[in-house]
Amino acid sequence: MALRETTQTAEGDLFRQELVNLINLRHPLVQLAQKIDWESCEQRFGGLYKAGIGRPGHPIRLMVGLQLLKHTSNGHVLRKG
């Protein structure tokens, strides 16, 4: 699937805070996300999507992250422990 590349410009982001300033970098999910090889996930699962058919797909990182969250949380909120 051909995903749209996101580009960031200084215009329009004058009052927008960066995510890194809003989240707790010591949270277990943030640390886990930093350890995952997201490029490998995109290469591995990218071939499963076909561009131009149906509704545009969601980013592979989002889909893999949601599945991982579902698997690890087993329906419960993860707590720092």
PDB file of N, CA, C and O in Angstrom:
ATOM      1  N   MET A   1       0.839  -1.170   0.000  1.00  0.00           N
ATOM      2  CA  MET A   1       0.000   0.000   0.000  1.00  0.00           C
ATOM      3  C   MET A   1       0.884   1.232   0.000  1.00  0.00           C
ATOM      4  O   MET A   1       1.843   1.323   0.767  1.00  0.00           O
ATOM      5  N   ALA A   2       0.565   2.150  -0.839  1.00  0.00           N
ATOM      6  CA  ALA A   2       1.314   3.395  -0.892  1.00  0.00           C
ATOM      7  C   ALA A   2       0.748   4.350   0.148  1.00  0.00           C
ATOM      8  O   ALA A   2      -0.379   4.828   0.014  1.00  0.00           O
ATOM      9  N   LEU A   3       1.521   4.622   1.172  1.00  0.00           N
ATOM     10  CA  LEU A   3       1.071   5.521   2.225  1.00  0.00           C
ATOM     11  C   LEU A   3       1.500   6.937   1.907  1.00  0.00           C
ATOM     12  O   LEU A   3       2.534   7.168   1.280  1.00  0.00           O
ATOM     13  N   ARG A   4       0.701   7.865   2.343  1.00  0.00           N
ATOM     14  CA  ARG A   4       1.059   9.266   2.158  1.00  0.00           C
ATOM     15  C   ARG A   4       2.148   9.624   3.152  1.00  0.00           C
ATOM     16  O   ARG A   4       2.053   9.321   4.341  1.00  0.00           O
ATOM     17  N   GLU A   5       3.168  10.266   2.651  1.00  0.00           N
ATOM     18  CA  GLU A   5       4.244  10.722   3.519  1.00  0.00           C
ATOM     19  C   GLU A   5       3.795  11.994   4.218  1.00  0.00           C
ATOM     20  O   GLU A   5       3.186  12.869   3.603  1.00  0.00           O
ATOM     21  N   THR A   6       4.093  12.090   5.490  1.00  0.00           N
ATOM     22  CA  THR A   6       3.757  13.302   6.226  1.00  0.00           C
ATOM     23  C   THR A   6       4.970  14.205   6.240  1.00  0.00           C
ATOM     24  O   THR A   6       6.088  13.772   6.520  1.00  0.00           O
ATOM     25  N   THR A   7       4.733  15.446   5.939  1.00  0.00           N
ATOM     26  CA  THR A   7       5.811  16.419   5.986  1.00  0.00           C
ATOM     27  C   THR A   7       5.466  17.460   7.026  1.00  0.00           C
ATOM     28  O   THR A   7       4.315  17.875   7.155  1.00  0.00           O
ATOM     29  N   GLN A   8       6.459  17.868   7.754  1.00  0.00           N
ATOM     30  CA  GLN A   8       6.243  18.860   8.789  1.00  0.00           C
ATOM     31  C   GLN A   8       6.893  20.159   8.363  1.00  0.00           C
ATOM     32  O   GLN A   8       8.039  20.183   7.914  1.00  0.00           O
ATOM     33  N   THR A   9       6.151  21.226   8.509  1.00  0.00           N
ATOM     34  CA  THR A   9       6.681  22.545   8.213  1.00  0.00           C
ATOM     35  C   THR A   9       6.522  23.418   9.439  1.00  0.00           C
ATOM     36  O   THR A   9       5.719  23.130  10.327  1.00  0.00           O
ATOM     37  N   ALA A  10       7.284  24.467   9.473  1.00  0.00           N
ATOM     38  CA  ALA A  10       7.198  25.394  10.593  1.00  0.00           C
ATOM     39  C   ALA A  10       5.899  26.184  10.535  1.00  0.00           C
ATOM     40  O   ALA A  10       5.398  26.638  11.564  1.00  0.00           O
ATOM     41  N   GLU A  11       5.351  26.349   9.336  1.00  0.00           N
ATOM     42  CA  GLU A  11       4.101  27.095   9.187  1.00  0.00           C
ATOM     43  C   GLU A  11       2.945  26.280   9.774  1.00  0.00           C
ATOM     44  O   GLU A  11       2.864  25.069   9.567  1.00  0.00           O
ATOM     45  N   GLY A  12       2.083  26.930  10.485  1.00  0.00           N
ATOM     46  CA  GLY A  12       0.919  26.268  11.043  1.00  0.00           C
ATOM     47  C   GLY A  12       1.202  25.509  12.329  1.00  0.00           C
ATOM     48  O   GLY A  12       0.263  25.082  13.000  1.00  0.00           O
ATOM     49  N   ASP A  13       2.454  25.329  12.690  1.00  0.00           N
ATOM     50  CA  ASP A  13       2.805  24.595  13.896  1.00  0.00           C
ATOM     51  C   ASP A  13       3.325  25.531  14.993  1.00  0.00           C
ATOM     52  O   ASP A  13       3.937  25.088  15.965  1.00  0.00           O
ATOM     53  N   LEU A  14       3.077  26.796  14.822  1.00  0.00           N
ATOM     54  CA  LEU A  14       3.600  27.778  15.764  1.00  0.00           C
ATOM     55  C   LEU A  14       3.097  27.537  17.179  1.00  0.00           C
ATOM     56  O   LEU A  14       3.855  27.681  18.138  1.00  0.00           O
ATOM     57  N   PHE A  15       1.811  27.165  17.322  1.00  0.00           N
ATOM     58  CA  PHE A  15       1.236  26.984  18.650  1.00  0.00           C
ATOM     59  C   PHE A  15       1.029  25.522  19.012  1.00  0.00           C
ATOM     60  O   PHE A  15       0.479  25.218  20.070  1.00  0.00           O
ATOM     61  N   ARG A  16       1.458  24.630  18.157  1.00  0.00           N
ATOM     62  CA  ARG A  16       1.274  23.199  18.411  1.00  0.00           C
ATOM     63  C   ARG A  16       2.464  22.671  19.208  1.00  0.00           C
ATOM     64  O   ARG A  16       3.619  22.875  18.833  1.00  0.00           O
ATOM     65  N   GLN A  17       2.162  21.989  20.311  1.00  0.00           N
ATOM     66  CA  GLN A  17       3.232  21.404  21.110  1.00  0.00           C
ATOM     67  C   GLN A  17       3.636  20.057  20.524  1.00  0.00           C
ATOM     68  O   GLN A  17       2.805  19.342  19.962  1.00  0.00           O
ATOM     69  N   GLU A  18       4.889  19.721  20.655  1.00  0.00           N
ATOM     70  CA  GLU A  18       5.362  18.423  20.195  1.00  0.00           C
ATOM     71  C   GLU A  18       4.887  17.344  21.159  1.00  0.00           C
ATOM     72  O   GLU A  18       4.785  17.571  22.365  1.00  0.00           O
ATOM     73  N   LEU A  19       4.600  16.175  20.614  1.00  0.00           N
ATOM     74  CA  LEU A  19       4.098  15.063  21.416  1.00  0.00           C
ATOM     75  C   LEU A  19       5.078  14.680  22.518  1.00  0.00           C
ATOM     76  O   LEU A  19       4.667  14.306  23.616  1.00  0.00           O
ATOM     77  N   VAL A  20       6.357  14.772  22.231  1.00  0.00           N
ATOM     78  CA  VAL A  20       7.373  14.394  23.213  1.00  0.00           C
ATOM     79  C   VAL A  20       7.268  15.264  24.474  1.00  0.00           C
ATOM     80  O   VAL A  20       7.698  14.842  25.548  1.00  0.00           O
ATOM     81  N   ASN A  21       6.707  16.456  24.357  1.00  0.00           N
ATOM     82  CA  ASN A  21       6.539  17.335  25.513  1.00  0.00           C
ATOM     83  C   ASN A  21       5.245  17.067  26.270  1.00  0.00           C
ATOM     84  O   ASN A  21       5.036  17.620  27.350  1.00  0.00           O
ATOM     85  N   LEU A  22       4.377  16.230  25.719  1.00  0.00           N
ATOM     86  CA  LEU A  22       3.082  15.977  26.329  1.00  0.00           C
ATOM     87  C   LEU A  22       2.979  14.619  27.011  1.00  0.00           C
ATOM     88  O   LEU A  22       2.128  14.430  27.880  1.00  0.00           O
ATOM     89  N   ILE A  23       3.826  13.680  26.633  1.00  0.00           N
ATOM     90  CA  ILE A  23       3.708  12.329  27.163  1.00  0.00           C
ATOM     91  C   ILE A  23       4.835  12.018  28.138  1.00  0.00           C
ATOM     92  O   ILE A  23       5.874  12.677  28.149  1.00  0.00           O
ATOM     93  N   ASN A  24       4.603  11.009  28.945  1.00  0.00           N
ATOM     94  CA  ASN A  24       5.606  10.535  29.891  1.00  0.00           C
ATOM     95  C   ASN A  24       6.527   9.568  29.150  1.00  0.00           C
ATOM     96  O   ASN A  24       6.105   8.468  28.792  1.00  0.00           O
ATOM     97  N   LEU A  25       7.760   9.957  28.919  1.00  0.00           N
ATOM     98  CA  LEU A  25       8.702   9.130  28.168  1.00  0.00           C
ATOM     99  C   LEU A  25       9.125   7.880  28.930  1.00  0.00           C
ATOM    100  O   LEU A  25       9.752   6.990  28.356  1.00  0.00           O
ATOM    101  N   ARG A  26       8.790   7.801  30.217  1.00  0.00           N
ATOM    102  CA  ARG A  26       9.121   6.604  31.007  1.00  0.00           C
ATOM    103  C   ARG A  26       7.981   5.604  31.044  1.00  0.00           C
ATOM    104  O   ARG A  26       8.116   4.537  31.644  1.00  0.00           O
ATOM    105  N   HIS A  27       6.855   5.930  30.410  1.00  0.00           N
ATOM    106  CA  HIS A  27       5.715   5.009  30.383  1.00  0.00           C
ATOM    107  C   HIS A  27       6.120   3.741  29.625  1.00  0.00           C
ATOM    108  O   HIS A  27       6.813   3.826  28.611  1.00  0.00           O
ATOM    109  N   PRO A  28       5.696   2.567  30.106  1.00  0.00           N
ATOM    110  CA  PRO A  28       6.101   1.307  29.467  1.00  0.00           C
ATOM    111  C   PRO A  28       5.740   1.214  27.978  1.00  0.00           C
ATOM    112  O   PRO A  28       6.491   0.628  27.199  1.00  0.00           O
ATOM    113  N   LEU A  29       4.617   1.776  27.584  1.00  0.00           N
ATOM    114  CA  LEU A  29       4.244   1.710  26.168  1.00  0.00           C
ATOM    115  C   LEU A  29       5.132   2.600  25.302  1.00  0.00           C
ATOM    116  O   LEU A  29       5.431   2.258  24.158  1.00  0.00           O
ATOM    117  N   VAL A  30       5.548   3.726  25.841  1.00  0.00           N
ATOM    118  CA  VAL A  30       6.454   4.608  25.106  1.00  0.00           C
ATOM    119  C   VAL A  30       7.805   3.920  24.939  1.00  0.00           C
ATOM    120  O   VAL A  30       8.407   3.974  23.866  1.00  0.00           O
ATOM    121  N   GLN A  31       8.274   3.279  25.993  1.00  0.00           N
ATOM    122  CA  GLN A  31       9.557   2.576  25.913  1.00  0.00           C
ATOM    123  C   GLN A  31       9.472   1.398  24.948  1.00  0.00           C
ATOM    124  O   GLN A  31      10.422   1.140  24.208  1.00  0.00           O
ATOM    125  N   LEU A  32       8.357   0.686  24.945  1.00  0.00           N
ATOM    126  CA  LEU A  32       8.178  -0.422  24.020  1.00  0.00           C
ATOM    127  C   LEU A  32       8.174   0.069  22.578  1.00  0.00           C
ATOM    128  O   LEU A  32       8.793  -0.545  21.709  1.00  0.00           O
ATOM    129  N   ALA A  33       7.478   1.174  22.322  1.00  0.00           N
ATOM    130  CA  ALA A  33       7.407   1.721  20.968  1.00  0.00           C
ATOM    131  C   ALA A  33       8.781   2.131  20.455  1.00  0.00           C
ATOM    132  O   ALA A  33       9.032   2.080  19.251  1.00  0.00           O
ATOM    133  N   GLN A  34       9.663   2.533  21.346  1.00  0.00           N
ATOM    134  CA  GLN A  34      11.010   2.925  20.942  1.00  0.00           C
ATOM    135  C   GLN A  34      11.875   1.719  20.589  1.00  0.00           C
ATOM    136  O   GLN A  34      12.878   1.861  19.888  1.00  0.00           O
ATOM    137  N   LYS A  35      11.499   0.540  21.066  1.00  0.00           N
ATOM    138  CA  LYS A  35      12.286  -0.670  20.815  1.00  0.00           C
ATOM    139  C   LYS A  35      11.842  -1.428  19.562  1.00  0.00           C
ATOM    140  O   LYS A  35      12.559  -2.307  19.086  1.00  0.00           O
ATOM    141  N   ILE A  36      10.677  -1.098  19.031  1.00  0.00           N
ATOM    142  CA  ILE A  36      10.136  -1.828  17.883  1.00  0.00           C
ATOM    143  C   ILE A  36      10.757  -1.292  16.596  1.00  0.00           C
ATOM    144  O   ILE A  36      10.905  -0.082  16.420  1.00  0.00           O
ATOM    145  N   ASP A  37      11.111  -2.195  15.716  1.00  0.00           N
ATOM    146  CA  ASP A  37      11.640  -1.832  14.403  1.00  0.00           C
ATOM    147  C   ASP A  37      10.458  -1.588  13.465  1.00  0.00           C
ATOM    148  O   ASP A  37       9.993  -2.507  12.791  1.00  0.00           O
ATOM    149  N   TRP A  38       9.977  -0.344  13.426  1.00  0.00           N
ATOM    150  CA  TRP A  38       8.770  -0.017  12.664  1.00  0.00           C
ATOM    151  C   TRP A  38       8.995  -0.159  11.158  1.00  0.00           C
ATOM    152  O   TRP A  38       8.072  -0.525  10.430  1.00  0.00           O
ATOM    153  N   GLU A  39      10.194   0.122  10.690  1.00  0.00           N
ATOM    154  CA  GLU A  39      10.478  -0.024   9.252  1.00  0.00           C
ATOM    155  C   GLU A  39      10.341  -1.479   8.825  1.00  0.00           C
ATOM    156  O   GLU A  39       9.830  -1.765   7.742  1.00  0.00           O
ATOM    157  N   SER A  40      10.791  -2.391   9.664  1.00  0.00           N
ATOM    158  CA  SER A  40      10.656  -3.810   9.369  1.00  0.00           C
ATOM    159  C   SER A  40       9.186  -4.210   9.288  1.00  0.00           C
ATOM    160  O   SER A  40       8.800  -4.999   8.425  1.00  0.00           O
ATOM    161  N   CYS A  41       8.370  -3.667  10.184  1.00  0.00           N
ATOM    162  CA  CYS A  41       6.930  -3.956  10.155  1.00  0.00           C
ATOM    163  C   CYS A  41       6.310  -3.461   8.850  1.00  0.00           C
ATOM    164  O   CYS A  41       5.494  -4.155   8.243  1.00  0.00           O
ATOM    165  N   GLU A  42       6.698  -2.261   8.423  1.00  0.00           N
ATOM    166  CA  GLU A  42       6.153  -1.715   7.187  1.00  0.00           C
ATOM    167  C   GLU A  42       6.581  -2.550   5.982  1.00  0.00           C
ATOM    168  O   GLU A  42       5.785  -2.768   5.068  1.00  0.00           O
ATOM    169  N   GLN A  43       7.809  -3.012   5.972  1.00  0.00           N
ATOM    170  CA  GLN A  43       8.277  -3.849   4.871  1.00  0.00           C
ATOM    171  C   GLN A  43       7.561  -5.192   4.865  1.00  0.00           C
ATOM    172  O   GLN A  43       7.171  -5.694   3.811  1.00  0.00           O
ATOM    173  N   ARG A  44       7.395  -5.754   6.024  1.00  0.00           N
ATOM    174  CA  ARG A  44       6.789  -7.085   6.115  1.00  0.00           C
ATOM    175  C   ARG A  44       5.298  -7.086   5.787  1.00  0.00           C
ATOM    176  O   ARG A  44       4.816  -7.971   5.081  1.00  0.00           O
ATOM    177  N   PHE A  45       4.569  -6.095   6.298  1.00  0.00           N
ATOM    178  CA  PHE A  45       3.121  -6.071   6.128  1.00  0.00           C
ATOM    179  C   PHE A  45       2.655  -5.174   4.983  1.00  0.00           C
ATOM    180  O   PHE A  45       1.490  -5.231   4.589  1.00  0.00           O
ATOM    181  N   GLY A  46       3.547  -4.352   4.451  1.00  0.00           N
ATOM    182  CA  GLY A  46       3.163  -3.439   3.379  1.00  0.00           C
ATOM    183  C   GLY A  46       2.674  -4.144   2.131  1.00  0.00           C
ATOM    184  O   GLY A  46       1.821  -3.614   1.420  1.00  0.00           O
ATOM    185  N   GLY A  47       3.194  -5.322   1.850  1.00  0.00           N
ATOM    186  CA  GLY A  47       2.779  -6.068   0.675  1.00  0.00           C
ATOM    187  C   GLY A  47       1.378  -6.646   0.779  1.00  0.00           C
ATOM    188  O   GLY A  47       0.829  -7.124  -0.213  1.00  0.00           O
ATOM    189  N   LEU A  48       0.803  -6.608   1.957  1.00  0.00           N
ATOM    190  CA  LEU A  48      -0.545  -7.144   2.158  1.00  0.00           C
ATOM    191  C   LEU A  48      -1.619  -6.152   1.736  1.00  0.00           C
ATOM    192  O   LEU A  48      -2.799  -6.499   1.688  1.00  0.00           O
ATOM    193  N   TYR A  49      -1.225  -4.934   1.435  1.00  0.00           N
ATOM    194  CA  TYR A  49      -2.169  -3.896   1.046  1.00  0.00           C
ATOM    195  C   TYR A  49      -1.980  -3.565  -0.430  1.00  0.00           C
ATOM    196  O   TYR A  49      -0.860  -3.571  -0.939  1.00  0.00           O
ATOM    197  N   LYS A  50      -3.054  -3.284  -1.089  1.00  0.00           N
ATOM    198  CA  LYS A  50      -2.994  -2.935  -2.497  1.00  0.00           C
ATOM    199  C   LYS A  50      -3.571  -1.542  -2.677  1.00  0.00           C
ATOM    200  O   LYS A  50      -4.705  -1.274  -2.279  1.00  0.00           O
ATOM    201  N   ALA A  51      -2.796  -0.666  -3.272  1.00  0.00           N
ATOM    202  CA  ALA A  51      -3.242   0.710  -3.470  1.00  0.00           C
ATOM    203  C   ALA A  51      -4.314   0.770  -4.550  1.00  0.00           C
ATOM    204  O   ALA A  51      -4.307  -0.010  -5.503  1.00  0.00           O
ATOM    205  N   GLY A  52      -5.226   1.705  -4.380  1.00  0.00           N
ATOM    206  CA  GLY A  52      -6.238   1.941  -5.395  1.00  0.00           C
ATOM    207  C   GLY A  52      -7.485   1.091  -5.277  1.00  0.00           C
ATOM    208  O   GLY A  52      -8.419   1.262  -6.060  1.00  0.00           O
ATOM    209  N   ILE A  53      -7.524   0.185  -4.324  1.00  0.00           N
ATOM    210  CA  ILE A  53      -8.712  -0.649  -4.147  1.00  0.00           C
ATOM    211  C   ILE A  53      -9.355  -0.287  -2.815  1.00  0.00           C
ATOM    212  O   ILE A  53      -8.718  -0.382  -1.766  1.00  0.00           O
ATOM    213  N   GLY A  54     -10.602   0.122  -2.860  1.00  0.00           N
ATOM    214  CA  GLY A  54     -11.335   0.424  -1.637  1.00  0.00           C
ATOM    215  C   GLY A  54     -10.859   1.677  -0.941  1.00  0.00           C
ATOM    216  O   GLY A  54     -10.196   2.536  -1.522  1.00  0.00           O
ATOM    217  N   ARG A  55     -11.215   1.748   0.299  1.00  0.00           N
ATOM    218  CA  ARG A  55     -10.879   2.900   1.123  1.00  0.00           C
ATOM    219  C   ARG A  55      -9.381   2.890   1.441  1.00  0.00           C
ATOM    220  O   ARG A  55      -8.798   1.825   1.643  1.00  0.00           O
ATOM    221  N   PRO A  56      -8.757   4.074   1.486  1.00  0.00           N
ATOM    222  CA  PRO A  56      -7.330   4.108   1.829  1.00  0.00           C
ATOM    223  C   PRO A  56      -7.072   3.488   3.195  1.00  0.00           C
ATOM    224  O   PRO A  56      -7.833   3.707   4.137  1.00  0.00           O
ATOM    225  N   GLY A  57      -6.016   2.728   3.296  1.00  0.00           N
ATOM    226  CA  GLY A  57      -5.692   2.040   4.539  1.00  0.00           C
ATOM    227  C   GLY A  57      -5.089   2.955   5.579  1.00  0.00           C
ATOM    228  O   GLY A  57      -4.630   4.060   5.287  1.00  0.00           O
ATOM    229  N   HIS A  58      -5.105   2.463   6.792  1.00  0.00           N
ATOM    230  CA  HIS A  58      -4.464   3.177   7.892  1.00  0.00           C
ATOM    231  C   HIS A  58      -2.969   2.857   7.859  1.00  0.00           C
ATOM    232  O   HIS A  58      -2.570   1.842   7.288  1.00  0.00           O
ATOM    233  N   PRO A  59      -2.145   3.705   8.460  1.00  0.00           N
ATOM    234  CA  PRO A  59      -0.710   3.424   8.506  1.00  0.00           C
ATOM    235  C   PRO A  59      -0.436   2.087   9.194  1.00  0.00           C
ATOM    236  O   PRO A  59      -1.103   1.725  10.163  1.00  0.00           O
ATOM    237  N   ILE A  60       0.538   1.374   8.686  1.00  0.00           N
ATOM    238  CA  ILE A  60       0.876   0.054   9.217  1.00  0.00           C
ATOM    239  C   ILE A  60       1.323   0.163  10.668  1.00  0.00           C
ATOM    240  O   ILE A  60       1.018  -0.714  11.475  1.00  0.00           O
ATOM    241  N   ARG A  61       2.039   1.223  11.006  1.00  0.00           N
ATOM    242  CA  ARG A  61       2.485   1.396  12.393  1.00  0.00           C
ATOM    243  C   ARG A  61       1.277   1.451  13.328  1.00  0.00           C
ATOM    244  O   ARG A  61       1.310   0.866  14.410  1.00  0.00           O
ATOM    245  N   LEU A  62       0.223   2.140  12.928  1.00  0.00           N
ATOM    246  CA  LEU A  62      -0.986   2.219  13.741  1.00  0.00           C
ATOM    247  C   LEU A  62      -1.611   0.844  13.915  1.00  0.00           C
ATOM    248  O   LEU A  62      -1.972   0.462  15.028  1.00  0.00           O
ATOM    249  N   MET A  63      -1.739   0.102  12.828  1.00  0.00           N
ATOM    250  CA  MET A  63      -2.391  -1.205  12.894  1.00  0.00           C
ATOM    251  C   MET A  63      -1.577  -2.199  13.726  1.00  0.00           C
ATOM    252  O   MET A  63      -2.143  -2.951  14.519  1.00  0.00           O
ATOM    253  N   VAL A  64      -0.270  -2.205  13.553  1.00  0.00           N
ATOM    254  CA  VAL A  64       0.591  -3.099  14.340  1.00  0.00           C
ATOM    255  C   VAL A  64       0.554  -2.682  15.805  1.00  0.00           C
ATOM    256  O   VAL A  64       0.482  -3.533  16.691  1.00  0.00           O
ATOM    257  N   GLY A  65       0.601  -1.390  16.062  1.00  0.00           N
ATOM    258  CA  GLY A  65       0.553  -0.901  17.431  1.00  0.00           C
ATOM    259  C   GLY A  65      -0.747  -1.258  18.140  1.00  0.00           C
ATOM    260  O   GLY A  65      -0.739  -1.620  19.316  1.00  0.00           O
ATOM    261  N   LEU A  66      -1.861  -1.156  17.424  1.00  0.00           N
ATOM    262  CA  LEU A  66      -3.147  -1.515  18.030  1.00  0.00           C
ATOM    263  C   LEU A  66      -3.229  -3.003  18.332  1.00  0.00           C
ATOM    264  O   LEU A  66      -3.745  -3.399  19.378  1.00  0.00           O
ATOM    265  N   GLN A  67      -2.725  -3.828  17.425  1.00  0.00           N
ATOM    266  CA  GLN A  67      -2.724  -5.272  17.675  1.00  0.00           C
ATOM    267  C   GLN A  67      -1.828  -5.621  18.856  1.00  0.00           C
ATOM    268  O   GLN A  67      -2.182  -6.466  19.679  1.00  0.00           O
ATOM    269  N   LEU A  68      -0.679  -4.978  18.941  1.00  0.00           N
ATOM    270  CA  LEU A  68       0.234  -5.213  20.059  1.00  0.00           C
ATOM    271  C   LEU A  68      -0.401  -4.775  21.375  1.00  0.00           C
ATOM    272  O   LEU A  68      -0.297  -5.473  22.383  1.00  0.00           O
ATOM    273  N   LEU A  69      -1.052  -3.631  21.360  1.00  0.00           N
ATOM    274  CA  LEU A  69      -1.724  -3.142  22.556  1.00  0.00           C
ATOM    275  C   LEU A  69      -2.843  -4.092  22.967  1.00  0.00           C
ATOM    276  O   LEU A  69      -3.003  -4.393  24.150  1.00  0.00           O
ATOM    277  N   LYS A  70      -3.606  -4.556  22.005  1.00  0.00           N
ATOM    278  CA  LYS A  70      -4.685  -5.501  22.296  1.00  0.00           C
ATOM    279  C   LYS A  70      -4.128  -6.787  22.905  1.00  0.00           C
ATOM    280  O   LYS A  70      -4.683  -7.316  23.868  1.00  0.00           O
ATOM    281  N   HIS A  71      -3.044  -7.278  22.348  1.00  0.00           N
ATOM    282  CA  HIS A  71      -2.449  -8.526  22.821  1.00  0.00           C
ATOM    283  C   HIS A  71      -1.846  -8.371  24.222  1.00  0.00           C
ATOM    284  O   HIS A  71      -2.033  -9.235  25.079  1.00  0.00           O
ATOM    285  N   THR A  72      -1.132  -7.284  24.449  1.00  0.00           N
ATOM    286  CA  THR A  72      -0.435  -7.121  25.722  1.00  0.00           C
ATOM    287  C   THR A  72      -1.362  -6.711  26.851  1.00  0.00           C
ATOM    288  O   THR A  72      -1.128  -7.075  28.003  1.00  0.00           O
ATOM    289  N   SER A  73      -2.412  -5.959  26.541  1.00  0.00           N
ATOM    290  CA  SER A  73      -3.277  -5.480  27.614  1.00  0.00           C
ATOM    291  C   SER A  73      -4.370  -6.480  27.967  1.00  0.00           C
ATOM    292  O   SER A  73      -4.899  -6.452  29.079  1.00  0.00           O
ATOM    293  N   ASN A  74      -4.711  -7.356  27.042  1.00  0.00           N
ATOM    294  CA  ASN A  74      -5.761  -8.358  27.260  1.00  0.00           C
ATOM    295  C   ASN A  74      -7.022  -7.695  27.808  1.00  0.00           C
ATOM    296  O   ASN A  74      -7.698  -8.239  28.681  1.00  0.00           O
ATOM    297  N   GLY A  75      -7.329  -6.495  27.273  1.00  0.00           N
ATOM    298  CA  GLY A  75      -8.531  -5.789  27.677  1.00  0.00           C
ATOM    299  C   GLY A  75      -8.382  -4.950  28.927  1.00  0.00           C
ATOM    300  O   GLY A  75      -9.351  -4.331  29.367  1.00  0.00           O
ATOM    301  N   HIS A  76      -7.195  -4.912  29.513  1.00  0.00           N
ATOM    302  CA  HIS A  76      -6.974  -4.146  30.716  1.00  0.00           C
ATOM    303  C   HIS A  76      -5.988  -3.003  30.426  1.00  0.00           C
ATOM    304  O   HIS A  76      -5.162  -3.098  29.519  1.00  0.00           O
ATOM    305  N   VAL A  77      -6.087  -1.967  31.180  1.00  0.00           N
ATOM    306  CA  VAL A  77      -5.163  -0.852  31.038  1.00  0.00           C
ATOM    307  C   VAL A  77      -3.819  -1.257  31.627  1.00  0.00           C
ATOM    308  O   VAL A  77      -3.753  -1.771  32.744  1.00  0.00           O
ATOM    309  N   LEU A  78      -2.752  -1.024  30.876  1.00  0.00           N
ATOM    310  CA  LEU A  78      -1.425  -1.354  31.370  1.00  0.00           C
ATOM    311  C   LEU A  78      -1.022  -0.361  32.452  1.00  0.00           C
ATOM    312  O   LEU A  78      -1.259   0.840  32.327  1.00  0.00           O
ATOM    313  N   ARG A  79      -0.425  -0.866  33.490  1.00  0.00           N
ATOM    314  CA  ARG A  79       0.015  -0.011  34.575  1.00  0.00           C
ATOM    315  C   ARG A  79       1.507  -0.147  34.761  1.00  0.00           C
ATOM    316  O   ARG A  79       2.090  -1.202  34.513  1.00  0.00           O
ATOM    317  N   LYS A  80       2.097   0.910  35.191  1.00  0.00           N
ATOM    318  CA  LYS A  80       3.531   0.900  35.461  1.00  0.00           C
ATOM    319  C   LYS A  80       3.776   0.072  36.694  1.00  0.00           C
ATOM    320  O   LYS A  80       3.174   0.313  37.741  1.00  0.00           O
ATOM    321  N   GLY A  81       4.661  -0.912  36.580  1.00  0.00           N
ATOM    322  CA  GLY A  81       4.869  -1.767  37.742  1.00  0.00           C
ATOM    323  C   GLY A  81       6.202  -2.197  37.896  1.00  0.00           C
ATOM    324  O   GLY A  81       6.511  -2.925  38.840  1.00  0.00           O
TER     325      GLY A  81
END
